[in-house]
Every structure is written in structure tokens, then in C-alpha cells.
Amino acid sequence: MSADHIDGRRVRYQHRRPELLEAVTDHVLSHGLTGLAMRPLAVAVGVSHGTLLHHFGSKENLVTEVIDLLRQRLSDATGLAGSPARLTSLLSWWRDSTTAERLPVYRLLFEVFAQAARDPDRYERFRQQVVLDSLTLMEGLVIADGCPREQAPLVATMIVAQARGLQLDLLATGDRERVDRTFTLFVDLIDHLLRSRPGER
């Protein structure tokens, strides 16, 4: 990449942060987090190291924003962003969000989870904005489906944890039929649990 091309892109990105985030996200999605450093990343997307720091502050903040953008893309693509009113719509979400084209998003997400588990203080923003947001969204979904409010955090945690476990299973084994059938069974069990407690609603 020539110096003129880098300088041209630097000017283009200087006041266009969303476009820069898109470029960074595409690069990280393709290359993963192993060995990721701000200076080589800046070179890869054609901006200065200072520009990345100006817009994102740190690698941890940048990674969190990358994950947020990827989760938004998934939500837009699968329709979950609209908070559907039925728990069984999770089956459609599962099918649409775990296609071969979208599984790389989860591969990157698990990379970040591993780093956040090892260094939680540096990834506090990730834990707050990504982990807790997922639980909040799921709580609203199960409440709309009839779950008692006092139980919603526990049910939501169970669903999010199961989905993540099966996503990891699918990435590791590629056993689509078994994993899909397991998620379907799990949703049926949760639905039965909610339907069997009408007196507590």
C-alpha cells in the first residue's frame, strides 16, 4: 500500500468514524484477535495509529465496538432487534443467526470472551455492553412470553447460556443436525416450563 493511498484514506476516515469502524470490523472478522495490535491494524486499514487511538481510545474499547457492530448486524439480519413477542421465535433466530456466513461472528465473540475472562478489568465495557445487553434483551422477550418478572433474569440467563454453549459446540464440531435438534428441544422445555406455572403469573 503506497504512502499516498494511506494518506488519502487517513483524510477520508478522519471525520467518518462509522466508516472506519466498518473497515476495522471487516478486518478483525477476517483475521481474528490473535496478535491484534493497534499499530499493525492501523496500517491494515490505511490510517495512522493516532487516528485509531483518537477514535477508539484502546484496543479493548475498539474490540467492544467491533462486537457491538457485529451483534447489530446479526440482530438486523435475523429480526430479533424488534423484540418478537413469542419465545418460539427463537427457533427462527437460531436458524438465521447460525448460517455458515454468520458463524464467524460467534467465533470472534468467543475469542473476546476468552480474553475478558482472563482480564475482566480491561474488558469491563465489553462485559457491561455485550454480556448484560444480551440478558436484558432476553429478559424482555421471556416476560412478553408470560414469564413472571421475578423469574425472568434466571430464565434469560439459562437461555443465553444454552445458546452460547451450542454455538460453541457448532463451531467446534460442525454437527449441525445434532446441535439444531438440541436447541429446538431446549426451547420446547423452556416453553413447557413457562406454560406449567400459570398460577404464578
N, C-alpha and C positions, 0 to 999 in steps of 0.2 A: 504494500500500500504506500503510495507516494506521500511526501510531506504536504503537497498542495491538496491532495484528497483529504488527508486528515484535517488540515486547517479548514477546508470547506465544510466538512461535516461538523467540526467544532463550532463554527459560526451558526450552522443550521440548528444545532441542538441547544445552543446557549440559552435560548428563551423558549424552548419547546420541550419541556421536561417530559410530558407524556410520551412523545415520540422517542425520546432517549430511553425511557423505561421499557417501551416495547422492544427496542433493539437489544437492550440488556437482557430482557426476559427471554427473547428468542435464543440468544447466545447461551445463557445458563441452562435453558431447557435442552439444548442440543449437546452441551458439554458437561453438565452436572456441576457439582460443587467441589469435587476432588481437586485440590491445588488451586482453587479460585482465589485470586488476589486482585486488588483494585487496579494496580498499575497495568498488568497484562490485560485485564478486562477493558480498561480504557483504550488501550491500543487496538484491541479486537473490534471495538465498536466505533473507533475513529475519533475519540475525544481525548482531552487531557485528563491526567489523574486529578488535577484540581477541579475540573468540571464535575467529575463523579462525586468527589467529596462535597462540593458545593451543593449538589442536588440531593445527595443521599446521606451524607454525614459519616457513615461507616459501612463496612461490608455487611454487618448484621442487619442494619436498617434496610440496606439495599435488598438483601435476600428476603426480608419480610415483605417488602413492597412487591417483589417479583412473585412471591407466593400469593399475595392478595390479588394481583392481577390475574394470575392463572386460575385462582378459585372463582373470580368473577367471570372469566371466560367459560369455565365449566358451568356455573350457575346459569349464564345466559344461554348456553347450548342445550342444557337439559331441562330448563324451565323451572328449576327449584327456587330461583330467586323470587318468584311470585308467591311463595309460601302456600303451596296447594293445601286444600282443606282435608285431604284424606291421607291417612298413613300408608295405604296401599299404593299411593303414587310413588312411594319409594322404590317400588319394583321398576317403574319406568325410569326413574332417576338412575338406579343401579345399571340398568341395561345401557342407557345412553352415555353414562359417565365413565364406563369401563371398556369402551371400544379400544381397539388397537391404537387409534390415533390419539386417545386421551390418557391412556395408561402412563405415558411418560411424565405427566403432571404429578401423578402419585409417586412415581419413582423419585422425583425431585423432592416432593413433600417429605418422604421418609428419610431422605438424606438430611433435610433440615431438622426433622425430629431427633435424629441421632445426635446432631451437633448440639441441639437445645438441651437434650438430656445430659450431655457431658458438661455443658457450660450454660446453665439456665440463666444466670445473671446477664450475660451478654445477649441472650436471645429473649429477654423479658418482653419486648414488644411483640415478637412472634407469638409467644405463649398467650399474651393478652388478646391480640387482634385476630389470630388464626384459631387457636385452640378454643378460647372462650366464645368466639363468634359462632363456631360450629355448634357448640352446645346450646347457645341462645336460640339459634335458628331451629334446632331440633326440638327444643322445649316448646316453642310456639306451635310447631307442627303437631306434636302429640297432644297438646292442650286443645287445639282445634279439633282433634280427632276424638276427644272425650276423656282424656287422661286427667285425673284430679291434679290440681295445681301443686299440691304438696308432694306428689309423686313424680311430677314431670321432670325435675332435674335428674332423678335416678334413672327413669326410663330413657331419657335423652342420652345420658351417659352410656347406657347399655347399648343403644342403637349405634351411636358414633363409634364406640369401641369395637363392636362387632363388624361394622362396615370397614373400619381401618384394618382390622385383622384379616378380613377376607380379601381386601385389596392387596395387602402384602402377600398373602397366600397365592393370589392370582399372578402377581408379578414374579414370584419365586418359582412357581410350578407350571404356570400356563394351563392348568387344568380347569378350563372354562366351564365344562358341564357340571363338575362336582361343586365348584365354588358358586355358580349361579343357583343351583338347586339348594345349596345350604342357605344362601341369603333369602331365597323365597320361603324356605321353611322357617327361618328366623322371623321374618315379617309376619307370617301366619301365627307364630307363637305369641308375638307381641300383641297382635290384633286380638287373639283369643284372650289374653290376659286383660286387656282393657275392656273387652265385652263382658267378662265374667265378674266384674265388680261394679254393677250398676248402682248399688246402694250407696257407694262412696262418692258419687259424682255430685 
